[in-house]
Amino acid sequence: MVERGEARAFATVDRDRLILEHVPLLRHLVGRMCFDLSGGLERDDLYGFGMLGLIAAADSWDPGRGLQFSTYAYTRIRGAILDELRRHDFLPRGRRENVRELETAVQRLEQAHGVKPTPDELAAELGIGVEEVDRILLSALSAVQTSLDDGPAEPFAAMLADPRSDDPVGSAEWEETKALVTLAIEELPEHEKTVVTLYYGEELLLREIAEVLGVTESRVSQIHSRAIYLLNRGLTAGAEEAP
């Protein structure tokens, strides 16, 4: 008969094993997260936040429920990171003001021309460089992902949503969206197309994509945000042109 103390020891060993075995999952998840960390946080901080989620997952996972630990841990890790980002109020006030200005410019140009503006058009409208537009788009994406209370309104937030369909694989809606996304990707500029292909197709980490392009991880995050905006712009235009 196993004594209670021995059972606790076995449980501790299993818990520690789960944590150690899933550190690569933590590193992969954090390595693919695109956030504006201009407010003083660094990517290493995200690892720390995520580790808290991984530990919490190991402490609370119930194998009897039939859910794989990796699936359970993924949700807890991501949730812990987003919670900590919100708690740290990671986007500086100036960045939030930039997001509101960009959102207003998008609405103004769309009303004037009947179509969502390109990043180049936004840069000209605001009198800033295209790379600054990219940085603001990353801030907006960060606000959307963390559900900040003063984040972008729904119409602009939708332009930064993952363009992949939520419909079940094989459904008519999924096939239609997949075809539209494929077409929209083909029409992206070269850098954006490369980032999207490596990020979604090859599932590379941001640092790995940065090495391919010869830029920083932060720049990859910005290009990724611009690519998402352009993809959704293309999908919106494609949907309006469809019979």
N, C-alpha and C positions, 0 to 999 in steps of 0.2 A: 504494500500500500504506500502511495506517495504521500509524504508529509506535506502539510500546508506550506511550510517554508521552502521546500524543494519545488513545489508547484509554482510559487512566486518566482523562484530563481529561473525556472524554465521559461516562464512568461517573459521575464526581463531579457533573457537571451533571445527569444523570438522577436521581441520588440526591437532590440538593438540590431538584430540581423535584418529586419525589414527596413529600418532606417538606412543602414549602410548599403544594402542592395539597391535602394532607390535614390541614392544621391545622384547617379547619372540622369535619372528622370528629372530631378530638380534642376540640374545644370542645363539639360536640354530645354526645359520649359523657360527658364530665365534667359537663356541664350537666344531665344527667339522672341522675347517680349520687346515691343517697340514702344518706348515711353520717352517723353520729354523730361529729362532729369536735370534741367537747368537750375532747379531750385536748391541745389546743394547735395542732393542724394546722388549716389553712384550705383553702378550695376552690382557691385559687391554688397550693397545694402539690400538689393533685391534678393540675393542669395540668402542673406540672413533672415529676411522676412519669410522667404519660402521654406527655410529650414524649420522655422517655428510651425509652419503648416504641416510639414512632413512628420515632425515629432507628434503633433496633435493627431495626425491621421493614424500613426502607429499605436497611439494610446487608445484610440476610440474605435478602431476597425473591428468589425465582427465578422469573421469568416463564415459564420453560419448563415449569413444573409445572401450568400452566393455572388457577391460583388467582388471582382478582382481587386487586390490591394492597389495595383498601379492606377486603376481607374478612379478608385476612391481617393488615393493620395493626390492625383493630378488636380482634382477639384479643390481639395483642402489647401494644397500649395498655392494655386492661383488665387483662391479666395483670401488667403492670409496676406499675400502680396498686395492685392487690391485694397484690402482693409487698412494695411499699414500706410499705403500711399495716400489714401483719403485722410487718415489720422494725422499724417505729417503735413497735410495741406501743401503738397509738393509743387504745385504750379504757382509761381510768383504772380502777384497782382498784375504786374505789367504784361505778362504773357496772357492772362485772362482777358485783359483789355484788348490786346492784339487780336485774340480769337473773335471777340465781339465785333471789332472793326472789320475783320475779314468776312465774317458772316454777313454783316450789313452790305459790304461791297458785292458779295455774291448775289444777294437779293436785288440790289440796285441794278447790276448789270444784266441779270436774268430778266427783270421787268423791262429793261430798255431794249434787249435784243431777242428775247424769247428763248434763250438757251443758256445753260449754265456756263459761266466764263471759264477760260483756261487759266492755269497759273500765270502765264505770261500776261494775260489781260488783267488779272488781279494785281499783278506787280505794277503795271502801268497805271491802273486806277488809283492805287494807294501810294504811288511814288516811291516804291521800295524795290529791292532786287528780288529776282525769282527765288534765290536761295533763302531769303528771309520769308517769302511766302511758304516755302517748304517747311521752315522751322515752325511757322504758325500753324500749318496744317498738322504737324506732329503734335503740337500742343492741343489742338482741337481733338485729334484722335485720342490722346491721353485722357482728356476730360470726358470723352464719350465712354471709353473703356472703364473708367473708374466711376462713372455715373455721378460726377460732381454736380452739386445743386445748381451752380451757375454755369454749367456747360452749355454747348450749342443747342439751339432749339431743334426740334425733330427734323424739319426739312434739310438743314445743313448736316445734322448728325447722320442722316441717312446716306449722305454722300461719302461718309467715312466708315460705313458698315462693311463687314465682310461680304463681298459680292457673290459668294458661292451660295447656291440654293439650299434652303432648309427642307425642301421637299424630299421624300424618300428616293433613294437611288433607283432608277428604272422607271420612275413616273414620268408622265408626259411633261409636267412642269419642270422636273429636274432636267430632262433632256433638252428642253427649250432653253432653260437658263444656262446650261452647260455650253450649248452652241453659241449663245450670245456672249458669254464670258470669253470663250475661245477666240471669237472674232474681235472682241474688244482688246484682248491681250495682243493680238497680232497688230493692232493699230497703235499700240503704245510706242513711244520713243525707245531707242535701244537700251538705255540704262534702266528705265522703268521695266521694260520687258524682261531684261536679265534678272533684276531683283525679284520680280513676281515669279518667274520660272524657277529660280533657285530656292526661293522661300516656300512656295506652295508645292512645286513639283518635286524638288530634291529635298525639301525640308532641312536646308542647311541652317546653321546658326548665323546670327548677324555678323559675328567676327569672321566666319568663313566666307560669307558673301563680300565682306569688306576686303578680304585678302584678294578675292577674284577681281574686284573693281579697283583696288588700290586706293581706297578711301577709308575713313574712320567708321566705326560702328554707328556713331551718331548720325553720320551722313547717310548710311544705309537706311536707318530708321526714317529719316526725312524723305528719301527717295521712295521708300515703301509707302509712306503716307500720301505722297503725291500720286503714286501709281494707283492706290485705292481710290482716290478722288477721281482720277481720270477714267478708271474702269467704270465706276458708277455713273460718271458723266456719259460715257459711251453707251452703257446699258440703258440709261434713261432716254438717250436720243434714239437708240435702236428700238425701244419699246414704242416710242411715239411714231416711228416710221413704219412699224409693222402694220399690215392690213387688218 
